[in-house]
Amino acid sequence: MNATTTPRPSVMQLAIKEKAALYAAYIPLFAEGGIFVPTQRDYRLGDDVYVLLTLPDDPQRYPVAGRVAWVTPERASGNRTQGVGIQFPKDA
């Protein structure tokens, strides 16, 4: 069988405990918005991901589909945190 398989999207978790942290993580640069997720895992631009997002004062975890649109590598200049920017899809 030579069926081409698409890799399953990676699942990430992000718990934001304060509104200030939510505002800091939000990425308005992307047309549909997005969020920065600190991670040491290697991702490439275009990787599909699911983020299980917990918001301040809410115990519910919200599954959000997205795509990696920004990568901050380990040891990035300016002491920036390693992680990825997840772009929200248009239909979210």
Backbone atoms as SQL, in Angstrom:
CREATE TABLE atoms (id INTEGER PRIMARY KEY, chain TEXT, resi INTEGER, resn TEXT, atom TEXT, x REAL, y REAL, z REAL);
INSERT INTO atoms VALUES
  (1, 'A', 1, 'MET', 'N', 0.827, -1.182, 0.000),
  (2, 'A', 1, 'MET', 'CA', 0.000, 0.000, 0.000),
  (3, 'A', 1, 'MET', 'C', 0.870, 1.243, 0.000),
  (4, 'A', 2, 'ASN', 'N', 0.634, 2.161, -0.907),
  (5, 'A', 2, 'ASN', 'CA', 1.419, 3.379, -0.993),
  (6, 'A', 2, 'ASN', 'C', 0.588, 4.605, -0.665),
  (7, 'A', 3, 'ALA', 'N', -0.257, 4.492, 0.303),
  (8, 'A', 3, 'ALA', 'CA', -1.104, 5.625, 0.686),
  (9, 'A', 3, 'ALA', 'C', -0.258, 6.691, 1.363),
  (10, 'A', 4, 'THR', 'N', -0.436, 7.925, 0.928),
  (11, 'A', 4, 'THR', 'CA', 0.270, 9.038, 1.550),
  (12, 'A', 4, 'THR', 'C', -0.502, 9.463, 2.787),
  (13, 'A', 5, 'THR', 'N', 0.190, 9.552, 3.891),
  (14, 'A', 5, 'THR', 'CA', -0.480, 9.963, 5.121),
  (15, 'A', 5, 'THR', 'C', 0.008, 11.339, 5.531),
  (16, 'A', 6, 'THR', 'N', -0.909, 12.108, 6.039),
  (17, 'A', 6, 'THR', 'CA', -0.582, 13.427, 6.558),
  (18, 'A', 6, 'THR', 'C', -0.281, 13.280, 8.035),
  (19, 'A', 7, 'PRO', 'N', 0.822, 13.851, 8.506),
  (20, 'A', 7, 'PRO', 'CA', 1.116, 13.730, 9.933),
  (21, 'A', 7, 'PRO', 'C', 0.013, 14.362, 10.773),
  (22, 'A', 8, 'ARG', 'N', -0.245, 13.746, 11.910),
  (23, 'A', 8, 'ARG', 'CA', -1.254, 14.296, 12.815),
  (24, 'A', 8, 'ARG', 'C', -0.739, 15.589, 13.422),
  (25, 'A', 9, 'PRO', 'N', -1.640, 16.562, 13.601),
  (26, 'A', 9, 'PRO', 'CA', -1.212, 17.812, 14.237),
  (27, 'A', 9, 'PRO', 'C', -0.713, 17.558, 15.657),
  (28, 'A', 10, 'SER', 'N', 0.274, 18.298, 16.042),
  (29, 'A', 10, 'SER', 'CA', 0.817, 18.227, 17.392),
  (30, 'A', 10, 'SER', 'C', -0.161, 18.904, 18.354),
  (31, 'A', 11, 'VAL', 'N', -0.218, 18.416, 19.580),
  (32, 'A', 11, 'VAL', 'CA', -1.073, 19.021, 20.604),
  (33, 'A', 11, 'VAL', 'C', -0.180, 19.713, 21.625),
  (34, 'A', 12, 'MET', 'N', -0.490, 20.993, 21.889),
  (35, 'A', 12, 'MET', 'CA', 0.260, 21.790, 22.858),
  (36, 'A', 12, 'MET', 'C', -0.711, 22.268, 23.924),
  (37, 'A', 13, 'GLN', 'N', -0.201, 22.528, 25.107),
  (38, 'A', 13, 'GLN', 'CA', -1.034, 23.078, 26.167),
  (39, 'A', 13, 'GLN', 'C', -0.482, 24.432, 26.588),
  (40, 'A', 14, 'LEU', 'N', -1.399, 25.372, 26.835),
  (41, 'A', 14, 'LEU', 'CA', -1.008, 26.694, 27.301),
  (42, 'A', 14, 'LEU', 'C', -2.026, 27.150, 28.326),
  (43, 'A', 15, 'ALA', 'N', -1.572, 27.362, 29.547),
  (44, 'A', 15, 'ALA', 'CA', -2.433, 27.873, 30.617),
  (45, 'A', 15, 'ALA', 'C', -2.029, 29.309, 30.905),
  (46, 'A', 16, 'ILE', 'N', -2.947, 30.225, 30.651),
  (47, 'A', 16, 'ILE', 'CA', -2.689, 31.644, 30.896),
  (48, 'A', 16, 'ILE', 'C', -3.442, 32.022, 32.157),
  (49, 'A', 17, 'LYS', 'N', -2.708, 32.467, 33.165),
  (50, 'A', 17, 'LYS', 'CA', -3.300, 32.707, 34.481),
  (51, 'A', 17, 'LYS', 'C', -3.738, 34.148, 34.716),
  (52, 'A', 18, 'GLU', 'N', -3.198, 35.089, 33.956),
  (53, 'A', 18, 'GLU', 'CA', -3.522, 36.506, 34.163),
  (54, 'A', 18, 'GLU', 'C', -3.832, 37.173, 32.827),
  (55, 'A', 19, 'LYS', 'N', -4.692, 38.184, 32.871),
  (56, 'A', 19, 'LYS', 'CA', -5.040, 38.904, 31.644),
  (57, 'A', 19, 'LYS', 'C', -3.814, 39.544, 31.006),
  (58, 'A', 20, 'ALA', 'N', -2.894, 40.043, 31.822),
  (59, 'A', 20, 'ALA', 'CA', -1.682, 40.667, 31.276),
  (60, 'A', 20, 'ALA', 'C', -0.882, 39.658, 30.452),
  (61, 'A', 21, 'ALA', 'N', -0.824, 38.417, 30.908),
  (62, 'A', 21, 'ALA', 'CA', -0.109, 37.373, 30.174),
  (63, 'A', 21, 'ALA', 'C', -0.831, 37.042, 28.867),
  (64, 'A', 22, 'LEU', 'N', -2.160, 37.088, 28.884),
  (65, 'A', 22, 'LEU', 'CA', -2.937, 36.853, 27.666),
  (66, 'A', 22, 'LEU', 'C', -2.644, 37.941, 26.634),
  (67, 'A', 23, 'TYR', 'N', -2.644, 39.196, 27.070),
  (68, 'A', 23, 'TYR', 'CA', -2.341, 40.304, 26.160),
  (69, 'A', 23, 'TYR', 'C', -0.916, 40.196, 25.618),
  (70, 'A', 24, 'ALA', 'N', 0.018, 39.754, 26.455),
  (71, 'A', 24, 'ALA', 'CA', 1.412, 39.614, 26.028),
  (72, 'A', 24, 'ALA', 'C', 1.573, 38.476, 25.017),
  (73, 'A', 25, 'ALA', 'N', 0.778, 37.415, 25.159),
  (74, 'A', 25, 'ALA', 'CA', 0.892, 36.254, 24.274),
  (75, 'A', 25, 'ALA', 'C', 0.161, 36.444, 22.949),
  (76, 'A', 26, 'TYR', 'N', -0.828, 37.337, 22.931),
  (77, 'A', 26, 'TYR', 'CA', -1.628, 37.537, 21.717),
  (78, 'A', 26, 'TYR', 'C', -0.776, 38.166, 20.614),
  (79, 'A', 27, 'ILE', 'N', -0.947, 37.692, 19.385),
  (80, 'A', 27, 'ILE', 'CA', -0.184, 38.205, 18.244),
  (81, 'A', 27, 'ILE', 'C', -1.158, 38.854, 17.255),
  (82, 'A', 28, 'PRO', 'N', -1.304, 40.181, 17.300),
  (83, 'A', 28, 'PRO', 'CA', -2.221, 40.851, 16.377),
  (84, 'A', 28, 'PRO', 'C', -1.662, 40.969, 14.958),
  (85, 'A', 29, 'LEU', 'N', -0.378, 40.682, 14.783),
  (86, 'A', 29, 'LEU', 'CA', 0.273, 40.772, 13.476),
  (87, 'A', 29, 'LEU', 'C', -0.392, 39.860, 12.447),
  (88, 'A', 30, 'PHE', 'N', -0.880, 38.713, 12.883),
  (89, 'A', 30, 'PHE', 'CA', -1.533, 37.775, 11.976),
  (90, 'A', 30, 'PHE', 'C', -2.940, 38.275, 11.668),
  (91, 'A', 31, 'ALA', 'N', -3.370, 38.138, 10.416),
  (92, 'A', 31, 'ALA', 'CA', -4.668, 38.672, 9.977),
  (93, 'A', 31, 'ALA', 'C', -5.826, 38.195, 10.851),
  (94, 'A', 32, 'GLU', 'N', -5.837, 36.938, 11.228),
  (95, 'A', 32, 'GLU', 'CA', -6.923, 36.388, 12.045),
  (96, 'A', 32, 'GLU', 'C', -6.539, 36.308, 13.523),
  (97, 'A', 33, 'GLY', 'N', -5.390, 36.874, 13.865),
  (98, 'A', 33, 'GLY', 'CA', -4.906, 36.809, 15.241),
  (99, 'A', 33, 'GLY', 'C', -4.123, 35.529, 15.473),
  (100, 'A', 34, 'GLY', 'N', -3.487, 35.471, 16.614),
  (101, 'A', 34, 'GLY', 'CA', -2.704, 34.296, 16.965),
  (102, 'A', 34, 'GLY', 'C', -2.197, 34.423, 18.377),
  (103, 'A', 35, 'ILE', 'N', -1.432, 33.422, 18.800),
  (104, 'A', 35, 'ILE', 'CA', -0.933, 33.408, 20.169),
  (105, 'A', 35, 'ILE', 'C', 0.456, 32.789, 20.189),
  (106, 'A', 36, 'PHE', 'N', 1.315, 33.312, 21.064),
  (107, 'A', 36, 'PHE', 'CA', 2.666, 32.779, 21.231),
  (108, 'A', 36, 'PHE', 'C', 2.631, 31.694, 22.295),
  (109, 'A', 37, 'VAL', 'N', 3.221, 30.543, 21.976),
  (110, 'A', 37, 'VAL', 'CA', 3.275, 29.423, 22.912),
  (111, 'A', 37, 'VAL', 'C', 4.740, 29.094, 23.182),
  (112, 'A', 38, 'PRO', 'N', 5.207, 29.320, 24.424),
  (113, 'A', 38, 'PRO', 'CA', 6.580, 28.936, 24.753),
  (114, 'A', 38, 'PRO', 'C', 6.725, 27.412, 24.676),
  (115, 'A', 39, 'THR', 'N', 7.755, 26.946, 24.010),
  (116, 'A', 39, 'THR', 'CA', 7.998, 25.510, 23.907),
  (117, 'A', 39, 'THR', 'C', 9.451, 25.273, 23.526),
  (118, 'A', 40, 'GLN', 'N', 9.979, 24.150, 23.970),
  (119, 'A', 40, 'GLN', 'CA', 11.333, 23.757, 23.581),
  (120, 'A', 40, 'GLN', 'C', 11.296, 22.745, 22.443),
  (121, 'A', 41, 'ARG', 'N', 10.109, 22.334, 22.067),
  (122, 'A', 41, 'ARG', 'CA', 9.954, 21.374, 20.983),
  (123, 'A', 41, 'ARG', 'C', 10.209, 22.067, 19.645),
  (124, 'A', 42, 'ASP', 'N', 10.783, 21.335, 18.702),
  (125, 'A', 42, 'ASP', 'CA', 11.082, 21.895, 17.384),
  (126, 'A', 42, 'ASP', 'C', 9.849, 21.850, 16.491),
  (127, 'A', 43, 'TYR', 'N', 9.514, 22.992, 15.927),
  (128, 'A', 43, 'TYR', 'CA', 8.422, 23.104, 14.967),
  (129, 'A', 43, 'TYR', 'C', 8.941, 23.814, 13.735),
  (130, 'A', 44, 'ARG', 'N', 8.255, 23.598, 12.624),
  (131, 'A', 44, 'ARG', 'CA', 8.587, 24.285, 11.377),
  (132, 'A', 44, 'ARG', 'C', 7.411, 25.152, 10.964),
  (133, 'A', 45, 'LEU', 'N', 7.702, 26.191, 10.220),
  (134, 'A', 45, 'LEU', 'CA', 6.640, 27.033, 9.683),
  (135, 'A', 45, 'LEU', 'C', 5.672, 26.166, 8.890),
  (136, 'A', 46, 'GLY', 'N', 4.387, 26.380, 9.115),
  (137, 'A', 46, 'GLY', 'CA', 3.363, 25.626, 8.406),
  (138, 'A', 46, 'GLY', 'C', 2.879, 24.390, 9.125),
  (139, 'A', 47, 'ASP', 'N', 3.554, 23.977, 10.207),
  (140, 'A', 47, 'ASP', 'CA', 3.089, 22.807, 10.963),
  (141, 'A', 47, 'ASP', 'C', 1.700, 23.075, 11.528),
  (142, 'A', 48, 'ASP', 'N', 0.793, 22.114, 11.375),
  (143, 'A', 48, 'ASP', 'CA', -0.532, 22.207, 11.983),
  (144, 'A', 48, 'ASP', 'C', -0.443, 21.779, 13.438),
  (145, 'A', 49, 'VAL', 'N', -1.120, 22.518, 14.318),
  (146, 'A', 49, 'VAL', 'CA', -1.104, 22.208, 15.750),
  (147, 'A', 49, 'VAL', 'C', -2.494, 22.424, 16.343),
  (148, 'A', 50, 'TYR', 'N', -2.714, 21.801, 17.482),
  (149, 'A', 50, 'TYR', 'CA', -3.873, 22.092, 18.320),
  (150, 'A', 50, 'TYR', 'C', -3.336, 22.611, 19.637),
  (151, 'A', 51, 'VAL', 'N', -3.901, 23.702, 20.113),
  (152, 'A', 51, 'VAL', 'CA', -3.516, 24.259, 21.403),
  (153, 'A', 51, 'VAL', 'C', -4.684, 24.052, 22.355),
  (154, 'A', 52, 'LEU', 'N', -4.426, 23.400, 23.481),
  (155, 'A', 52, 'LEU', 'CA', -5.422, 23.299, 24.543),
  (156, 'A', 52, 'LEU', 'C', -5.189, 24.504, 25.432),
  (157, 'A', 53, 'LEU', 'N', -6.043, 25.503, 25.291),
  (158, 'A', 53, 'LEU', 'CA', -5.853, 26.811, 25.904),
  (159, 'A', 53, 'LEU', 'C', -6.729, 26.972, 27.136),
  (160, 'A', 54, 'THR', 'N', -6.104, 27.320, 28.259),
  (161, 'A', 54, 'THR', 'CA', -6.824, 27.632, 29.491),
  (162, 'A', 54, 'THR', 'C', -6.666, 29.124, 29.738),
  (163, 'A', 55, 'LEU', 'N', -7.796, 29.800, 29.934),
  (164, 'A', 55, 'LEU', 'CA', -7.800, 31.253, 30.106),
  (165, 'A', 55, 'LEU', 'C', -7.945, 31.636, 31.571),
  (166, 'A', 56, 'PRO', 'N', -7.618, 32.882, 31.919),
  (167, 'A', 56, 'PRO', 'CA', -7.713, 33.321, 33.317),
  (168, 'A', 56, 'PRO', 'C', -9.130, 33.145, 33.870),
  (169, 'A', 57, 'ASP', 'N', -9.208, 32.708, 35.106),
  (170, 'A', 57, 'ASP', 'CA', -10.480, 32.556, 35.823),
  (171, 'A', 57, 'ASP', 'C', -11.454, 31.616, 35.125),
  (172, 'A', 58, 'ASP', 'N', -10.954, 30.650, 34.377),
  (173, 'A', 58, 'ASP', 'CA', -11.817, 29.710, 33.670),
  (174, 'A', 58, 'ASP', 'C', -11.138, 28.340, 33.658),
  (175, 'A', 59, 'PRO', 'N', -11.721, 27.343, 34.318),
  (176, 'A', 59, 'PRO', 'CA', -11.085, 26.027, 34.366),
  (177, 'A', 59, 'PRO', 'C', -11.192, 25.250, 33.046),
  (178, 'A', 60, 'GLN', 'N', -12.046, 25.697, 32.149),
  (179, 'A', 60, 'GLN', 'CA', -12.259, 25.016, 30.865),
  (180, 'A', 60, 'GLN', 'C', -11.012, 25.099, 29.989),
  (181, 'A', 61, 'ARG', 'N', -10.686, 23.989, 29.316),
  (182, 'A', 61, 'ARG', 'CA', -9.611, 23.995, 28.318),
  (183, 'A', 61, 'ARG', 'C', -10.257, 24.061, 26.940),
  (184, 'A', 62, 'TYR', 'N', -9.859, 25.046, 26.156),
  (185, 'A', 62, 'TYR', 'CA', -10.436, 25.254, 24.835),
  (186, 'A', 62, 'TYR', 'C', -9.486, 24.730, 23.761),
  (187, 'A', 63, 'PRO', 'N', -9.942, 23.801, 22.924),
  (188, 'A', 63, 'PRO', 'CA', -9.090, 23.327, 21.832),
  (189, 'A', 63, 'PRO', 'C', -9.129, 24.326, 20.674),
  (190, 'A', 64, 'VAL', 'N', -7.962, 24.780, 20.269),
  (191, 'A', 64, 'VAL', 'CA', -7.861, 25.762, 19.188),
  (192, 'A', 64, 'VAL', 'C', -6.918, 25.205, 18.123),
  (193, 'A', 65, 'ALA', 'N', -7.421, 25.078, 16.911),
  (194, 'A', 65, 'ALA', 'CA', -6.582, 24.632, 15.803),
  (195, 'A', 65, 'ALA', 'C', -5.812, 25.829, 15.269),
  (196, 'A', 66, 'GLY', 'N', -4.618, 25.578, 14.796),
  (197, 'A', 66, 'GLY', 'CA', -3.829, 26.657, 14.230),
  (198, 'A', 66, 'GLY', 'C', -2.662, 26.119, 13.432),
  (199, 'A', 67, 'ARG', 'N', -1.851, 27.048, 12.968),
  (200, 'A', 67, 'ARG', 'CA', -0.688, 26.694, 12.161),
  (201, 'A', 67, 'ARG', 'C', 0.495, 27.526, 12.635),
  (202, 'A', 68, 'VAL', 'N', 1.663, 26.903, 12.701),
  (203, 'A', 68, 'VAL', 'CA', 2.873, 27.613, 13.114),
  (204, 'A', 68, 'VAL', 'C', 3.223, 28.646, 12.043),
  (205, 'A', 69, 'ALA', 'N', 3.260, 29.911, 12.460),
  (206, 'A', 69, 'ALA', 'CA', 3.562, 31.000, 11.533),
  (207, 'A', 69, 'ALA', 'C', 4.747, 31.834, 12.009),
  (208, 'A', 70, 'TRP', 'N', 5.311, 31.455, 13.147),
  (209, 'A', 70, 'TRP', 'CA', 6.452, 32.187, 13.710),
  (210, 'A', 70, 'TRP', 'C', 7.232, 31.200, 14.560),
  (211, 'A', 71, 'VAL', 'N', 8.545, 31.213, 14.450),
  (212, 'A', 71, 'VAL', 'CA', 9.393, 30.356, 15.283),
  (213, 'A', 71, 'VAL', 'C', 10.472, 31.215, 15.917),
  (214, 'A', 72, 'THR', 'N', 10.536, 31.194, 17.239),
  (215, 'A', 72, 'THR', 'CA', 11.636, 31.829, 17.963),
  (216, 'A', 72, 'THR', 'C', 12.535, 30.692, 18.446),
  (217, 'A', 73, 'PRO', 'N', 13.721, 30.557, 17.863),
  (218, 'A', 73, 'PRO', 'CA', 14.587, 29.430, 18.201),
  (219, 'A', 73, 'PRO', 'C', 15.256, 29.587, 19.569),
  (220, 'A', 74, 'GLU', 'N', 15.838, 28.496, 20.005),
  (221, 'A', 74, 'GLU', 'CA', 16.629, 28.513, 21.236),
  (222, 'A', 74, 'GLU', 'C', 17.767, 29.516, 21.060),
  (223, 'A', 75, 'ARG', 'N', 18.101, 30.236, 22.118),
  (224, 'A', 75, 'ARG', 'CA', 19.176, 31.231, 22.128),
  (225, 'A', 75, 'ARG', 'C', 18.927, 32.362, 21.125),
  (226, 'A', 76, 'ALA', 'N', 17.688, 32.769, 20.979),
  (227, 'A', 76, 'ALA', 'CA', 17.364, 33.884, 20.077),
  (228, 'A', 76, 'ALA', 'C', 17.948, 35.172, 20.638),
  (229, 'A', 77, 'SER', 'N', 18.293, 36.087, 19.753),
  (230, 'A', 77, 'SER', 'CA', 18.861, 37.354, 20.203),
  (231, 'A', 77, 'SER', 'C', 17.854, 38.117, 21.053),
  (232, 'A', 78, 'GLY', 'N', 18.359, 38.962, 21.905),
  (233, 'A', 78, 'GLY', 'CA', 17.495, 39.766, 22.760),
  (234, 'A', 78, 'GLY', 'C', 16.886, 38.994, 23.909),
  (235, 'A', 79, 'ASN', 'N', 17.426, 37.803, 24.191),
  (236, 'A', 79, 'ASN', 'CA', 16.923, 36.990, 25.304),
  (237, 'A', 79, 'ASN', 'C', 15.445, 36.638, 25.156),
  (238, 'A', 80, 'ARG', 'N', 14.974, 36.517, 23.921),
  (239, 'A', 80, 'ARG', 'CA', 13.568, 36.185, 23.694),
  (240, 'A', 80, 'ARG', 'C', 13.300, 34.730, 24.040),
  (241, 'A', 81, 'THR', 'N', 12.103, 34.473, 24.511),
  (242, 'A', 81, 'THR', 'CA', 11.690, 33.129, 24.912),
  (243, 'A', 81, 'THR', 'C', 11.539, 32.235, 23.685),
  (244, 'A', 82, 'GLN', 'N', 12.069, 31.025, 23.776),
  (245, 'A', 82, 'GLN', 'CA', 11.928, 30.048, 22.707),
  (246, 'A', 82, 'GLN', 'C', 10.466, 29.622, 22.613),
  (247, 'A', 83, 'GLY', 'N', 9.953, 29.519, 21.400),
  (248, 'A', 83, 'GLY', 'CA', 8.573, 29.086, 21.226),
  (249, 'A', 83, 'GLY', 'C', 8.084, 29.334, 19.816),
  (250, 'A', 84, 'VAL', 'N', 6.767, 29.238, 19.653),
  (251, 'A', 84, 'VAL', 'CA', 6.169, 29.388, 18.332),
  (252, 'A', 84, 'VAL', 'C', 4.960, 30.313, 18.381),
  (253, 'A', 85, 'GLY', 'N', 4.740, 31.001, 17.287),
  (254, 'A', 85, 'GLY', 'CA', 3.539, 31.802, 17.107),
  (255, 'A', 85, 'GLY', 'C', 2.535, 30.984, 16.324),
  (256, 'A', 86, 'ILE', 'N', 1.365, 30.796, 16.895),
  (257, 'A', 86, 'ILE', 'CA', 0.317, 30.005, 16.263),
  (258, 'A', 86, 'ILE', 'C', -0.704, 30.953, 15.648),
  (259, 'A', 87, 'GLN', 'N', -0.893, 30.836, 14.352),
  (260, 'A', 87, 'GLN', 'CA', -1.867, 31.669, 13.647),
  (261, 'A', 87, 'GLN', 'C', -3.215, 30.970, 13.679),
  (262, 'A', 88, 'PHE', 'N', -4.251, 31.721, 14.078),
  (263, 'A', 88, 'PHE', 'CA', -5.597, 31.173, 14.109),
  (264, 'A', 88, 'PHE', 'C', -6.132, 31.062, 12.687),
  (265, 'A', 89, 'PRO', 'N', -6.945, 30.036, 12.417),
  (266, 'A', 89, 'PRO', 'CA', -7.530, 29.905, 11.075),
  (267, 'A', 89, 'PRO', 'C', -8.633, 30.925, 10.847),
  (268, 'A', 90, 'LYS', 'N', -8.963, 31.167, 9.600),
  (269, 'A', 90, 'LYS', 'CA', -9.989, 32.149, 9.254),
  (270, 'A', 90, 'LYS', 'C', -11.364, 31.777, 9.784),
  (271, 'A', 91, 'ASP', 'N', -11.645, 30.496, 9.908),
  (272, 'A', 91, 'ASP', 'CA', -12.978, 30.069, 10.328),
  (273, 'A', 91, 'ASP', 'C', -13.115, 29.870, 11.829),
  (274, 'A', 92, 'ALA', 'N', -12.146, 30.326, 12.610),
  (275, 'A', 92, 'ALA', 'CA', -12.199, 30.120, 14.071),
  (276, 'A', 92, 'ALA', 'C', -13.157, 31.078, 14.723);
